[in-house]
Amino acid sequence: MIAASMTGFAQEQPPIVPGAVWTDTDGNPINAHGGGMLYYAGTWYWYGEIKKGDTWRVPGSNWENNRVNAGGVSCYSSKDLLHWKYESVALAPDKNDSTADLHISKVIERPKVIYNKKTGKFVMWMHIDSQDYSYARAGVAVGDKPEGPFRYIRSERPNGNMARDMTIFQDDDGKAYHFYSSEENQTMHICELTDDYLSHTTNDHRILVQRAREAPAVCKYNSRFYLFTSGCTGWSPNAASYAVADSIMGTWTEHDNPCRGTDADSTFHAQSTFVLPVPGETGAFIFMADRWNKNDLEISRYIWLPLIFNPEGMPHVQWKDEWKLSGITGN
C-alpha cells in the first residue's frame, strides 16, 4: 500500500477532498495554481502561480482574458502529500520594471521544477507572456535549494516557436523535455533540453498537429509515455483527452477522455496541470488539475484524483467525493 512508503504517514490519514479549500500548516489557503511537483530527498515540493488580489479583464480582449497581477511562484513542502508547509515565494515578481518578463503586469504561468544531478541545481521553467498573450515565450530560472530563491535567467521561443501552456518531463535517463502548446495553440511541441536543463536543443518534435490542445501533463508507465491535455476554451472547462507513445520523440496516438464519473465531460470542471508519480508505488499516480474561478482567480480550487491504469494500459481518472492515498492502488 502507498502509505507504507511515505515517511511520517499517520495510521488514520485524512482524506483528500477534491475541490475543497485546502490550507497549509499555518491555516492559510494554499496559493499554488497551475502547479507542478518535485520529489527531492524524501520531501515533495509543490510550486504554483500566486494568484492574489482582484481579478480583472484585459481591456480590448476579444476573449475571456481575465487575470490578476502576476504574483510570482510559491513553494510548499510536505512529507506525506497531505500536510503542506508554506516555504517561500520561490520566484518573486518584479514590481518596478514594466519591461521585465516578471513584471506584475505580465503573465507567469504553469511553473515546473526539476533537479539536475549533474549541476546540482534546481531548474524552473514557466510560461511567460504579455497581457495580450502575444509574447508566447518560455522562461527559465535556477536555484540552489528546492525552496529557492530562484534566479530568473531569460525567456525564449524554443527554436523560434511560440510557447504557451507547458510542462517539463524528466525521463529515467536524466534527459528532460519541454512540452508546450505552439502555433497559436493549435499544435503541441516536445523539445529536448540541454544537459544543464537551461536551454532548448534543436531536437524539437511536433505532435497533435492542428488538434488545439493545451494544459499538458505527462507520465510514464510500463515504458510508455502518456500525455493528458485539455481543449482550448479559455477559462471554461472541457473534456480531457490523452495521447500515448512508445518513444517520447516518436508517434503519439490520441485517445478519448480518460475521466469517469460525475462531470467527466468537463474534466470535473477542471483543467489538467500535472501527473504525480508516487515514489515506491508502481503504477500509482495522482492526476492534478485546477478548477478555475474565472471571476475570482485567487479562490480557484485544486482537484486531485487517483490515476489508474487497467491491464491493457488504458488510464482512468475516476471522480471521488473524497479518497485516501493509502487506497490509490486498489481503486
Secondary structure as UniProt FT lines:
FT   HELIX           2..5
FT   TURN            7..8
FT   TURN            18..19
FT   TURN            25..26
FT   STRAND          33..40
FT   TURN            41..42
FT   STRAND          43..51
FT   STRAND          56..57
FT   TURN            59..60
FT   STRAND          66..67
FT   STRAND          70..78
FT   STRAND          85..91
FT   TURN            98..99
FT   TURN            101..102
FT   TURN            104..105
FT   STRAND          107..116
FT   TURN            117..120
FT   STRAND          121..129
FT   TURN            131..132
FT   STRAND          137..143
FT   TURN            146..147
FT   STRAND          151..156
FT   HELIX           158..160
FT   STRAND          166..170
FT   TURN            172..173
FT   STRAND          176..182
FT   TURN            183..186
FT   STRAND          187..193
FT   TURN            195..196
FT   STRAND          200..207
FT   TURN            209..210
FT   STRAND          213..221
FT   TURN            222..223
FT   STRAND          224..231
FT   TURN            234..235
FT   STRAND          241..245
FT   TURN            248..249
FT   STRAND          253..255
FT   STRAND          259..260
FT   TURN            262..263
FT   HELIX           264..266
FT   TURN            267..269
FT   STRAND          271..277
FT   TURN            279..280
FT   TURN            282..283
FT   STRAND          285..291
FT   TURN            294..295
FT   HELIX           297..299
FT   STRAND          301..309
FT   TURN            311..312
FT   STRAND          315..318
FT   HELIX           325..330
//
